[in-house]
């Protein structure tokens, strides 16, 4: 078994009983909530074993261009057919005592199966990662803050690929201001795994994040450019943003996908092991008081 799954199993073993662990692996709760633009979205809520406690931290998760579901969903798009990657991370965060909310914002707009690789230029504006999906992220944030068990001041954002690009846009000062969210009421911070950092040139004059952002990419990514993201990070740091990138040698797109296809690449397995630990530590620091959002 790959190293990061061994770590996940160890976390489960240390923190919860065997029976609770089995319960934690059950499908998450399906919920609905509005985007800031009014679209009714579907979400999948992963709760800690035994349920969320008062003032639990939470993480909003934004899927990539392939959507929230497994490629083997065969037309069934629900909590039982989520992709392995999303299910892993949802259960992983729940095992840490956090509530995780995976947002499906493609399905409610008529694209539950997502889009193939290299289709960016032909995707509809209805799922634009700079103008639309950040509004969905803020809708999820507002929904979580409506729950009595969630600590409204400790909610982070995590995204993959197209969802990671959406996370970058979401954490920008500019998008926060245009979303209708009051100042200083955004996310505590964000994690972006292998985003495309072009972002329609929306931030050509400079990207400024209102809270800490960490990017994780591979230099063998076949879909997006880690070097492009590194340039965005350098420019954002010059604007005093708390942002950093880690680029893994030999790692591909979707390097943290727990399926055999990705994890048979030793560089992906090594990147996954390191990224899980680094992301977990970063989020823990955010929730312990290290965030600015």
C-alpha positions as CSV (number, residue, x, y, z in Angstrom):
1,X,0.0,0.0,0.0
2,X,1.3,3.4,-0.9
3,X,2.9,5.5,1.9
4,X,0.2,8.1,2.2
5,X,-2.6,5.5,2.7
6,X,-0.5,3.9,5.4
7,X,-0.4,7.3,7.1
8,X,-4.2,7.7,6.7
9,X,-4.8,4.3,8.2
10,X,-2.5,5.1,11.1
11,X,-4.4,8.3,11.7
12,X,-7.7,6.4,11.8
13,X,-6.2,3.7,14.1
14,X,-4.9,6.3,16.6
15,X,-7.9,8.5,16.7
16,X,-11.0,6.3,16.5
17,X,-12.2,2.8,17.2
18,X,-12.5,0.2,14.5
19,X,-16.3,0.5,14.4
20,X,-16.1,4.2,14.1
21,X,-13.6,3.9,11.3
22,X,-16.0,1.8,9.3
23,X,-18.7,4.4,9.9
24,X,-16.4,7.1,8.7
25,X,-15.9,5.3,5.4
26,X,-19.7,5.4,4.7
27,X,-20.9,7.8,2.0
28,X,-21.0,11.4,3.1
29,X,-24.3,13.3,3.8
30,X,-25.8,14.9,0.7
31,X,-26.7,18.5,1.2
32,X,-27.9,21.4,-1.0
33,X,-27.2,25.2,-0.7
34,X,-27.2,28.2,-2.9
35,X,-24.2,29.7,-4.7
36,X,-23.7,33.4,-4.2
37,X,-25.1,33.7,-7.8
38,X,-28.3,31.8,-6.7
39,X,-27.6,28.5,-8.4
40,X,-28.7,25.6,-6.1
41,X,-25.6,23.4,-5.6
42,X,-25.1,19.9,-4.4
43,X,-22.5,19.2,-1.6
44,X,-21.2,16.1,0.2
45,X,-20.6,16.6,3.9
46,X,-17.9,14.5,5.6
47,X,-18.2,14.7,9.4
48,X,-15.7,13.4,12.0
49,X,-16.4,10.1,13.6
50,X,-19.3,10.5,16.0
51,X,-20.4,13.7,14.2
52,X,-19.2,17.3,14.3
53,X,-18.7,18.9,17.6
54,X,-19.4,22.4,18.6
55,X,-17.1,24.8,16.8
56,X,-15.5,22.3,14.5
57,X,-13.1,23.7,11.8
58,X,-14.2,22.9,8.2
59,X,-12.7,22.7,4.7
60,X,-14.5,23.4,1.5
61,X,-13.3,21.2,-1.4
62,X,-13.5,22.1,-5.0
63,X,-13.2,19.4,-7.6
64,X,-11.3,19.5,-10.9
65,X,-12.4,19.7,-14.5
66,X,-13.4,16.0,-14.5
67,X,-16.1,16.7,-11.9
68,X,-16.7,15.3,-8.4
69,X,-17.5,11.7,-9.5
70,X,-15.6,8.6,-10.5
71,X,-15.0,7.9,-14.2
72,X,-16.8,4.6,-13.5
73,X,-20.0,6.4,-12.2
74,X,-21.8,5.1,-15.3
75,X,-24.5,7.9,-15.1
76,X,-25.0,7.6,-11.4
77,X,-23.9,10.8,-9.8
78,X,-24.3,10.7,-6.0
79,X,-22.5,10.2,-2.7
80,X,-21.7,6.6,-3.6
81,X,-19.9,7.4,-6.8
82,X,-17.5,10.1,-5.8
83,X,-14.0,9.8,-7.1
84,X,-11.4,8.0,-5.0
85,X,-9.4,11.2,-4.6
86,X,-12.3,13.2,-3.2
87,X,-13.5,10.4,-1.0
88,X,-10.0,9.9,0.4
89,X,-9.5,13.6,1.2
90,X,-13.0,13.9,2.7
91,X,-12.5,11.0,5.0
92,X,-8.9,12.1,5.8
93,X,-10.1,15.5,7.0
94,X,-12.9,14.0,9.0
95,X,-10.4,11.7,10.7
96,X,-8.5,14.9,11.8
97,X,-11.7,16.2,13.4
98,X,-12.6,18.6,10.6
99,X,-15.9,18.8,8.6
100,X,-15.2,18.6,4.9
101,X,-17.7,19.8,2.3
102,X,-17.1,18.7,-1.3
103,X,-19.0,21.0,-3.7
104,X,-20.4,19.6,-6.9
105,X,-21.0,22.8,-9.0
106,X,-20.8,21.1,-12.4
107,X,-23.7,18.7,-11.9
108,X,-26.4,21.3,-11.1
109,X,-25.3,23.2,-14.2
110,X,-25.8,20.2,-16.4
111,X,-22.2,18.8,-16.5
112,X,-22.0,16.1,-13.9
113,X,-19.4,14.1,-15.8
114,X,-17.1,17.0,-16.1
115,X,-14.8,17.6,-19.1
116,X,-11.9,15.8,-20.7
117,X,-8.3,16.9,-20.6
118,X,-7.2,19.8,-22.8
119,X,-10.8,21.0,-23.2
120,X,-10.4,24.3,-21.4
121,X,-11.0,26.6,-24.3
122,X,-14.3,24.9,-25.2
123,X,-15.9,24.8,-21.7
124,X,-19.0,26.9,-21.1
125,X,-18.8,30.1,-19.2
126,X,-21.4,28.6,-16.8
127,X,-18.5,26.8,-15.0
128,X,-15.8,29.5,-15.4
129,X,-13.2,29.0,-12.6
130,X,-12.6,32.8,-12.2
131,X,-16.0,34.4,-12.6
132,X,-18.4,31.6,-11.4
133,X,-16.8,28.9,-9.3
134,X,-15.5,31.4,-6.6
135,X,-19.1,32.4,-6.1
136,X,-19.9,28.7,-5.4
137,X,-17.0,28.5,-3.0
138,X,-18.4,31.5,-1.1
139,X,-21.8,29.9,-1.2
140,X,-20.3,26.8,0.5
141,X,-18.6,29.1,3.0
142,X,-21.9,30.8,3.9
143,X,-23.6,27.4,4.2
144,X,-21.1,26.0,6.6
145,X,-21.3,29.2,8.7
146,X,-25.0,28.6,9.0
147,X,-24.4,25.3,10.8
148,X,-24.3,25.5,14.6
149,X,-21.5,22.9,14.8
150,X,-19.0,24.9,12.6
151,X,-16.5,27.5,13.8
152,X,-17.2,30.3,11.3
153,X,-13.7,31.7,11.8
154,X,-11.9,28.5,10.9
155,X,-12.9,27.4,7.4
156,X,-10.3,26.7,4.7
157,X,-10.5,26.0,1.0
158,X,-8.9,23.2,-1.0
159,X,-9.1,22.6,-4.7
160,X,-7.7,20.4,-7.4
161,X,-6.8,21.3,-11.0
162,X,-9.6,23.5,-12.3
163,X,-10.9,23.7,-8.7
164,X,-7.5,24.7,-7.6
165,X,-7.6,27.6,-10.1
166,X,-10.9,28.5,-8.7
167,X,-9.4,28.4,-5.2
168,X,-6.7,30.9,-6.3
169,X,-9.3,33.2,-7.7
170,X,-11.5,32.9,-4.7
171,X,-8.6,34.0,-2.3
172,X,-7.8,37.1,-4.3
173,X,-8.7,40.5,-2.9
174,X,-10.3,41.4,-6.2
175,X,-12.7,38.4,-6.3
176,X,-13.6,38.8,-2.6
177,X,-14.6,42.4,-3.2
178,X,-16.7,41.5,-6.3
179,X,-18.4,38.6,-4.6
180,X,-20.5,40.6,-2.3
181,X,-18.8,39.1,0.8
182,X,-18.0,41.7,3.4
183,X,-14.3,42.5,3.9
184,X,-12.3,40.2,6.2
185,X,-15.0,37.5,6.1
186,X,-13.4,35.1,3.6
187,X,-11.6,31.8,4.0
188,X,-8.8,31.3,6.6
189,X,-6.5,30.1,3.8
190,X,-6.4,27.9,0.7
191,X,-4.6,24.8,-0.7
192,X,-4.3,24.6,-4.5
193,X,-3.2,21.3,-6.0
194,X,-1.8,21.5,-9.6
195,X,-3.8,24.6,-10.7
196,X,-3.6,26.3,-14.1
197,X,-2.4,29.7,-13.2
198,X,-3.3,31.7,-16.3
199,X,-6.7,32.5,-14.8
200,X,-7.8,34.2,-18.1
201,X,-5.2,36.9,-17.4
202,X,-7.5,38.3,-14.7
203,X,-4.5,39.0,-12.5
204,X,-2.1,40.1,-15.1
205,X,-1.5,43.3,-13.1
206,X,-0.7,41.4,-9.9
207,X,-2.3,38.7,-7.8
208,X,-3.0,39.6,-4.1
209,X,-4.4,37.0,-1.7
210,X,-6.2,38.1,1.4
211,X,-5.2,34.9,3.3
212,X,-2.4,32.3,3.1
213,X,-2.2,30.2,0.0
214,X,-0.1,27.1,-0.7
215,X,0.3,25.5,-4.2
216,X,1.5,22.0,-4.9
217,X,2.4,21.0,-8.4
218,X,4.6,18.5,-10.4
219,X,7.1,19.4,-13.0
220,X,5.9,16.5,-15.2
221,X,2.3,17.7,-15.3
222,X,0.9,17.0,-18.7
223,X,-2.1,19.4,-18.4
224,X,-0.8,22.6,-16.7
225,X,2.4,24.5,-16.2
226,X,4.0,24.5,-12.7
227,X,6.5,27.1,-14.0
228,X,3.6,29.4,-14.8
229,X,2.3,29.1,-11.3
230,X,5.8,29.7,-9.9
231,X,5.8,33.0,-11.8
232,X,2.4,33.9,-10.3
233,X,3.8,33.1,-6.8
234,X,6.8,35.3,-7.3
235,X,4.7,38.2,-8.5
236,X,2.2,37.7,-5.6
237,X,4.9,37.7,-3.1
238,X,6.1,41.1,-4.5
239,X,2.5,42.3,-3.6
240,X,3.0,41.0,0.0
241,X,0.8,38.0,-0.4
242,X,1.4,35.0,2.0
243,X,1.8,32.5,-0.8
244,X,4.2,29.7,-1.7
245,X,4.6,26.8,-4.2
246,X,6.2,23.4,-3.9
247,X,7.0,21.7,-7.2
248,X,7.7,17.9,-7.1
249,X,10.2,16.5,-9.6
250,X,8.7,13.9,-11.9
251,X,5.1,14.3,-10.5
252,X,2.3,14.4,-12.9
253,X,-1.2,16.0,-13.0
254,X,-3.5,14.4,-10.3
255,X,-0.4,13.0,-8.5
256,X,-2.4,12.5,-5.3
257,X,-5.1,10.4,-7.0
258,X,-5.0,7.1,-4.9
259,X,-5.7,4.9,-7.9
260,X,-3.1,2.5,-9.2
261,X,-2.6,4.4,-12.4
262,X,-1.2,7.5,-10.7
263,X,0.4,5.8,-7.7
264,X,2.4,3.3,-9.8
265,X,4.6,6.3,-10.6
266,X,7.1,6.5,-7.7
267,X,7.4,10.2,-8.1
268,X,3.7,10.6,-7.7
269,X,3.7,8.4,-4.7
270,X,6.5,10.4,-3.1
271,X,4.8,13.7,-3.9
272,X,1.6,12.5,-2.5
273,X,3.2,11.4,0.8
274,X,5.0,14.7,1.2
275,X,2.0,16.8,0.1
276,X,-0.5,15.1,2.5
277,X,1.8,15.8,5.4
278,X,2.6,19.4,4.3
279,X,-1.1,20.2,3.6
280,X,-2.2,18.8,6.9
281,X,0.4,20.8,8.8
282,X,-0.5,24.0,6.9
283,X,-4.2,23.6,7.6
284,X,-3.5,22.9,11.3
285,X,-1.5,26.1,11.5
286,X,-4.3,28.0,9.9
287,X,-6.8,26.7,12.4
288,X,-4.5,27.2,15.3
289,X,-4.3,30.9,14.5
290,X,-1.9,31.3,11.6
291,X,-4.4,32.6,9.1
292,X,-5.2,36.1,8.1
293,X,-8.5,35.6,6.4
